[in-house]
Amino acid sequence: MPTILVPQPRQLDAKILLVDNNANGLKARKSVLEEHGYKITSANDGEEGLAKFGSQKFDLVITSRRMARMDGLQLITHLRAAGARVPIILITGYANTLGLNEANTGADVVIQKNENEVTQLVRAVARLLRSAPARKKAATETRVKAKRKAV
């Protein structure tokens, strides 16, 4: 009996902020993600990314680590300090060399640039977007509990 594959639900209307100062990397990642149905807004560095994040609503942020003016780690720090609950993916060529991981970067996922990067990126985006509603619910419950304690 043949196996029937049931398509997994995806948030095709998800808006993703993609930040990278490497034009070729930006175009390639944008193209791959758009092929998967995501709506992509791009920024050329962390400062531009932060400005766009402040003026629009995004479901996910993907940033490169190494950029001029404001690098990806600084961007993540600013987003987290501002209370952003959006999932963040950090892409870097030096994750292994520098020992970068989720615990020491503030990112939800750290991806090493290599031959598996595209597959890892697509899977990470899908997984983080699936878990985003649970994250928003938990954040709302935390705020409600804090308000109750204050009263």
PyRosetta script that sets phi, psi and omega in degrees:
from pyrosetta import init, pose_from_sequence

init()
pose = pose_from_sequence("MPTILVPQPRQLDAKILLVDNNANGLKARKSVLEEHGYKITSANDGEEGLAKFGSQKFDLVITSRRMARMDGLQLITHLRAAGARVPIILITGYANTLGLNEANTGADVVIQKNENEVTQLVRAVARLLRSAPARKKAATETRVKAKRKAV")
pose.set_psi(1, 127.9)
pose.set_omega(1, -177.9)
pose.set_phi(2, -70.0)
pose.set_psi(2, 148.4)
pose.set_omega(2, 177.0)
pose.set_phi(3, -83.6)
pose.set_psi(3, 132.5)
pose.set_omega(3, 178.9)
pose.set_phi(4, -99.9)
pose.set_psi(4, 122.7)
pose.set_omega(4, 178.7)
pose.set_phi(5, -89.7)
pose.set_psi(5, 125.7)
pose.set_omega(5, 177.9)
pose.set_phi(6, -99.7)
pose.set_psi(6, 124.7)
pose.set_omega(6, 180.0)
pose.set_phi(7, -60.9)
pose.set_psi(7, 138.1)
pose.set_omega(7, 177.9)
pose.set_phi(8, -81.6)
pose.set_psi(8, 139.1)
pose.set_omega(8, 178.4)
pose.set_phi(9, -65.9)
pose.set_psi(9, 139.8)
pose.set_omega(9, 177.1)
pose.set_phi(10, -130.2)
pose.set_psi(10, 154.0)
pose.set_omega(10, 174.9)
pose.set_phi(11, -86.8)
pose.set_psi(11, 82.5)
pose.set_omega(11, -176.9)
pose.set_phi(12, -70.0)
pose.set_psi(12, -18.1)
pose.set_omega(12, 177.7)
pose.set_phi(13, -89.7)
pose.set_psi(13, 6.7)
pose.set_omega(13, -178.3)
pose.set_phi(14, -63.3)
pose.set_psi(14, 136.3)
pose.set_omega(14, 177.7)
pose.set_phi(15, -102.3)
pose.set_psi(15, 126.7)
pose.set_omega(15, -177.2)
pose.set_phi(16, -118.9)
pose.set_psi(16, 132.6)
pose.set_omega(16, 173.1)
pose.set_phi(17, -96.0)
pose.set_psi(17, 120.6)
pose.set_omega(17, -178.5)
pose.set_phi(18, -112.6)
pose.set_psi(18, 118.2)
pose.set_omega(18, -174.5)
pose.set_phi(19, -118.8)
pose.set_psi(19, 119.9)
pose.set_omega(19, 179.7)
pose.set_phi(20, -164.2)
pose.set_psi(20, 134.9)
pose.set_omega(20, 179.2)
pose.set_phi(21, -89.9)
pose.set_psi(21, -4.3)
pose.set_omega(21, 175.8)
pose.set_phi(22, -88.5)
pose.set_psi(22, 109.1)
pose.set_omega(22, -174.9)
pose.set_phi(23, -57.5)
pose.set_psi(23, -41.2)
pose.set_omega(23, -179.1)
pose.set_phi(24, -67.6)
pose.set_psi(24, -42.9)
pose.set_omega(24, 178.0)
pose.set_phi(25, -63.7)
pose.set_psi(25, -40.5)
pose.set_omega(25, 178.9)
pose.set_phi(26, -62.2)
pose.set_psi(26, -48.1)
pose.set_omega(26, -179.9)
pose.set_phi(27, -63.2)
pose.set_psi(27, -43.2)
pose.set_omega(27, -177.7)
pose.set_phi(28, -64.5)
pose.set_psi(28, -48.4)
pose.set_omega(28, -179.6)
pose.set_phi(29, -65.9)
pose.set_psi(29, -40.7)
pose.set_omega(29, 178.6)
pose.set_phi(30, -60.5)
pose.set_psi(30, -45.1)
pose.set_omega(30, -179.8)
pose.set_phi(31, -61.0)
pose.set_psi(31, -46.7)
pose.set_omega(31, -179.6)
pose.set_phi(32, -61.4)
pose.set_psi(32, -46.3)
pose.set_omega(32, -177.6)
pose.set_phi(33, -68.7)
pose.set_psi(33, -37.3)
pose.set_omega(33, 176.4)
pose.set_phi(34, -65.8)
pose.set_psi(34, -35.0)
pose.set_omega(34, 176.1)
pose.set_phi(35, -62.1)
pose.set_psi(35, -26.6)
pose.set_omega(35, 177.6)
pose.set_phi(36, -89.1)
pose.set_psi(36, 3.5)
pose.set_omega(36, 173.2)
pose.set_phi(37, 94.0)
pose.set_psi(37, 6.9)
pose.set_omega(37, -179.0)
pose.set_phi(38, -86.0)
pose.set_psi(38, 151.4)
pose.set_omega(38, 177.1)
pose.set_phi(39, -94.1)
pose.set_psi(39, 119.5)
pose.set_omega(39, -172.9)
pose.set_phi(40, -111.1)
pose.set_psi(40, 131.4)
pose.set_omega(40, 168.8)
pose.set_phi(41, -115.1)
pose.set_psi(41, 130.6)
pose.set_omega(41, -176.6)
pose.set_phi(42, -110.8)
pose.set_psi(42, 154.3)
pose.set_omega(42, 176.0)
pose.set_phi(43, -138.8)
pose.set_psi(43, 147.3)
pose.set_omega(43, -175.1)
pose.set_phi(44, -89.8)
pose.set_psi(44, -9.5)
pose.set_omega(44, 176.0)
pose.set_phi(45, -162.6)
pose.set_psi(45, 175.1)
pose.set_omega(45, -176.5)
pose.set_phi(46, -62.6)
pose.set_psi(46, -39.0)
pose.set_omega(46, 179.6)
pose.set_phi(47, -63.1)
pose.set_psi(47, -45.7)
pose.set_omega(47, 178.1)
pose.set_phi(48, -64.9)
pose.set_psi(48, -39.8)
pose.set_omega(48, 178.3)
pose.set_phi(49, -61.9)
pose.set_psi(49, -43.1)
pose.set_omega(49, 179.4)
pose.set_phi(50, -63.6)
pose.set_psi(50, -41.1)
pose.set_omega(50, 178.4)
pose.set_phi(51, -63.8)
pose.set_psi(51, -43.8)
pose.set_omega(51, 179.7)
pose.set_phi(52, -67.3)
pose.set_psi(52, -37.7)
pose.set_omega(52, 178.9)
pose.set_phi(53, -63.1)
pose.set_psi(53, -36.4)
pose.set_omega(53, -179.9)
pose.set_phi(54, -72.9)
pose.set_psi(54, -19.5)
pose.set_omega(54, -176.2)
pose.set_phi(55, -107.4)
pose.set_psi(55, -6.3)
pose.set_omega(55, -179.1)
pose.set_phi(56, -139.4)
pose.set_psi(56, 165.5)
pose.set_omega(56, 176.6)
pose.set_phi(57, -99.7)
pose.set_psi(57, 130.5)
pose.set_omega(57, 178.1)
pose.set_phi(58, -125.6)
pose.set_psi(58, 149.5)
pose.set_omega(58, 178.4)
pose.set_phi(59, -93.7)
pose.set_psi(59, -16.7)
pose.set_omega(59, -176.4)
pose.set_phi(60, -161.6)
pose.set_psi(60, 148.1)
pose.set_omega(60, 175.8)
pose.set_phi(61, -123.0)
pose.set_psi(61, 134.0)
pose.set_omega(61, 173.6)
pose.set_phi(62, -121.3)
pose.set_psi(62, 126.9)
pose.set_omega(62, -179.3)
pose.set_phi(63, -135.2)
pose.set_psi(63, 145.8)
pose.set_omega(63, 170.3)
pose.set_phi(64, -79.4)
pose.set_psi(64, 157.2)
pose.set_omega(64, 179.9)
pose.set_phi(65, -79.9)
pose.set_psi(65, -52.0)
pose.set_omega(65, -169.9)
pose.set_phi(66, -92.8)
pose.set_psi(66, 111.7)
pose.set_omega(66, 178.1)
pose.set_phi(67, -148.7)
pose.set_psi(67, 156.4)
pose.set_omega(67, 176.8)
pose.set_phi(68, -75.3)
pose.set_psi(68, 164.6)
pose.set_omega(68, 178.2)
pose.set_phi(69, 65.0)
pose.set_psi(69, -62.3)
pose.set_omega(69, 176.7)
pose.set_phi(70, -141.0)
pose.set_psi(70, 116.7)
pose.set_omega(70, -177.9)
pose.set_phi(71, -81.5)
pose.set_psi(71, 176.1)
pose.set_omega(71, -176.9)
pose.set_phi(72, -62.3)
pose.set_psi(72, -36.8)
pose.set_omega(72, 178.8)
pose.set_phi(73, -67.1)
pose.set_psi(73, -39.2)
pose.set_omega(73, 176.6)
pose.set_phi(74, -66.3)
pose.set_psi(74, -39.6)
pose.set_omega(74, 177.8)
pose.set_phi(75, -61.3)
pose.set_psi(75, -46.0)
pose.set_omega(75, 178.9)
pose.set_phi(76, -60.4)
pose.set_psi(76, -43.6)
pose.set_omega(76, 179.5)
pose.set_phi(77, -59.4)
pose.set_psi(77, -45.0)
pose.set_omega(77, 179.0)
pose.set_phi(78, -63.8)
pose.set_psi(78, -43.8)
pose.set_omega(78, -179.4)
pose.set_phi(79, -63.1)
pose.set_psi(79, -46.0)
pose.set_omega(79, -179.1)
pose.set_phi(80, -67.0)
pose.set_psi(80, -39.8)
pose.set_omega(80, 179.3)
pose.set_phi(81, -64.0)
pose.set_psi(81, -30.9)
pose.set_omega(81, 178.8)
pose.set_phi(82, -80.3)
pose.set_psi(82, -1.8)
pose.set_omega(82, 177.9)
pose.set_phi(83, 86.9)
pose.set_psi(83, 14.1)
pose.set_omega(83, 180.0)
pose.set_phi(84, -63.4)
pose.set_psi(84, 125.6)
pose.set_omega(84, -179.9)
pose.set_phi(85, -99.7)
pose.set_psi(85, 9.4)
pose.set_omega(85, -178.4)
pose.set_phi(86, -72.2)
pose.set_psi(86, 140.8)
pose.set_omega(86, 175.2)
pose.set_phi(87, -66.1)
pose.set_psi(87, 145.5)
pose.set_omega(87, -178.1)
pose.set_phi(88, -130.0)
pose.set_psi(88, 134.8)
pose.set_omega(88, 174.7)
pose.set_phi(89, -112.9)
pose.set_psi(89, 129.2)
pose.set_omega(89, 175.6)
pose.set_phi(90, -106.0)
pose.set_psi(90, 127.5)
pose.set_omega(90, 177.4)
pose.set_phi(91, -113.4)
pose.set_psi(91, 128.7)
pose.set_omega(91, -178.1)
pose.set_phi(92, -150.3)
pose.set_psi(92, 149.6)
pose.set_omega(92, 175.2)
pose.set_phi(93, -82.4)
pose.set_psi(93, -6.5)
pose.set_omega(93, -173.7)
pose.set_phi(94, -122.5)
pose.set_psi(94, 22.8)
pose.set_omega(94, -179.0)
pose.set_phi(95, -56.4)
pose.set_psi(95, -48.8)
pose.set_omega(95, -177.9)
pose.set_phi(96, -70.6)
pose.set_psi(96, -45.1)
pose.set_omega(96, -177.9)
pose.set_phi(97, -61.6)
pose.set_psi(97, -42.9)
pose.set_omega(97, -177.0)
pose.set_phi(98, -91.8)
pose.set_psi(98, -3.1)
pose.set_omega(98, -179.4)
pose.set_phi(99, 69.1)
pose.set_psi(99, 32.3)
pose.set_omega(99, -179.6)
pose.set_phi(100, -79.2)
pose.set_psi(100, 133.1)
pose.set_omega(100, 177.4)
pose.set_phi(101, -149.1)
pose.set_psi(101, -177.9)
pose.set_omega(101, -177.1)
pose.set_phi(102, -62.4)
pose.set_psi(102, -38.3)
pose.set_omega(102, -176.2)
pose.set_phi(103, -67.4)
pose.set_psi(103, -34.3)
pose.set_omega(103, -175.5)
pose.set_phi(104, -105.4)
pose.set_psi(104, 4.6)
pose.set_omega(104, 179.0)
pose.set_phi(105, -115.6)
pose.set_psi(105, -21.7)
pose.set_omega(105, -174.4)
pose.set_phi(106, 87.1)
pose.set_psi(106, -5.5)
pose.set_omega(106, 177.8)
pose.set_phi(107, -79.9)
pose.set_psi(107, 155.9)
pose.set_omega(107, 175.9)
pose.set_phi(108, -81.3)
pose.set_psi(108, -29.0)
pose.set_omega(108, 178.4)
pose.set_phi(109, -143.9)
pose.set_psi(109, 136.9)
pose.set_omega(109, 173.5)
pose.set_phi(110, -115.8)
pose.set_psi(110, 126.5)
pose.set_omega(110, -178.4)
pose.set_phi(111, -116.8)
pose.set_psi(111, 127.7)
pose.set_omega(111, 175.4)
pose.set_phi(112, -79.3)
pose.set_psi(112, 131.4)
pose.set_omega(112, 175.2)
pose.set_phi(113, -69.0)
pose.set_psi(113, 118.8)
pose.set_omega(113, 177.2)
pose.set_phi(114, -166.8)
pose.set_psi(114, -168.9)
pose.set_omega(114, -176.9)
pose.set_phi(115, -67.0)
pose.set_psi(115, -16.5)
pose.set_omega(115, 179.9)
pose.set_phi(116, -100.6)
pose.set_psi(116, 3.7)
pose.set_omega(116, -174.4)
pose.set_phi(117, -55.8)
pose.set_psi(117, -47.0)
pose.set_omega(117, -176.1)
pose.set_phi(118, -62.3)
pose.set_psi(118, -46.8)
pose.set_omega(118, 179.2)
pose.set_phi(119, -61.4)
pose.set_psi(119, -45.3)
pose.set_omega(119, 179.7)
pose.set_phi(120, -63.1)
pose.set_psi(120, -39.9)
pose.set_omega(120, -179.3)
pose.set_phi(121, -64.2)
pose.set_psi(121, -49.4)
pose.set_omega(121, -178.7)
pose.set_phi(122, -61.2)
pose.set_psi(122, -43.1)
pose.set_omega(122, 179.2)
pose.set_phi(123, -66.2)
pose.set_psi(123, -42.7)
pose.set_omega(123, -179.4)
pose.set_phi(124, -64.5)
pose.set_psi(124, -42.4)
pose.set_omega(124, 178.8)
pose.set_phi(125, -60.2)
pose.set_psi(125, -49.5)
pose.set_omega(125, -178.9)
pose.set_phi(126, -60.3)
pose.set_psi(126, -44.6)
pose.set_omega(126, -178.1)
pose.set_phi(127, -65.3)
pose.set_psi(127, -45.2)
pose.set_omega(127, -178.6)
pose.set_phi(128, -66.9)
pose.set_psi(128, -36.4)
pose.set_omega(128, 178.7)
pose.set_phi(129, -70.7)
pose.set_psi(129, -33.4)
pose.set_omega(129, 175.8)
pose.set_phi(130, -65.6)
pose.set_psi(130, -37.0)
pose.set_omega(130, -177.1)
pose.set_phi(131, -87.9)
pose.set_psi(131, -8.2)
pose.set_omega(131, -177.3)
pose.set_phi(132, -61.0)
pose.set_psi(132, -40.9)
pose.set_omega(132, 178.2)
pose.set_phi(133, -60.5)
pose.set_psi(133, -37.7)
pose.set_omega(133, 178.2)
pose.set_phi(134, -65.9)
pose.set_psi(134, -38.0)
pose.set_omega(134, 178.7)
pose.set_phi(135, -65.1)
pose.set_psi(135, -43.5)
pose.set_omega(135, 179.7)
pose.set_phi(136, -65.1)
pose.set_psi(136, -39.8)
pose.set_omega(136, 179.1)
pose.set_phi(137, -63.4)
pose.set_psi(137, -43.9)
pose.set_omega(137, 179.3)
pose.set_phi(138, -63.2)
pose.set_psi(138, -40.4)
pose.set_omega(138, 179.2)
pose.set_phi(139, -64.9)
pose.set_psi(139, -40.8)
pose.set_omega(139, 177.9)
pose.set_phi(140, -63.7)
pose.set_psi(140, -44.3)
pose.set_omega(140, 179.0)
pose.set_phi(141, -62.6)
pose.set_psi(141, -37.2)
pose.set_omega(141, 178.1)
pose.set_phi(142, -64.7)
pose.set_psi(142, -43.2)
pose.set_omega(142, 178.9)
pose.set_phi(143, -64.3)
pose.set_psi(143, -41.0)
pose.set_omega(143, 179.7)
pose.set_phi(144, -63.3)
pose.set_psi(144, -44.2)
pose.set_omega(144, 178.5)
pose.set_phi(145, -62.4)
pose.set_psi(145, -40.5)
pose.set_omega(145, 179.3)
pose.set_phi(146, -64.0)
pose.set_psi(146, -40.4)
pose.set_omega(146, 179.2)
pose.set_phi(147, -66.3)
pose.set_psi(147, -39.1)
pose.set_omega(147, 178.8)
pose.set_phi(148, -62.8)
pose.set_psi(148, -41.0)
pose.set_omega(148, 179.8)
pose.set_phi(149, -65.9)
pose.set_psi(149, -35.5)
pose.set_omega(149, -177.8)
pose.set_phi(150, -71.5)
pose.set_psi(150, -24.3)
pose.set_omega(150, -176.4)
pose.set_phi(151, -81.7)
pose.dump_pdb("model.pdb")
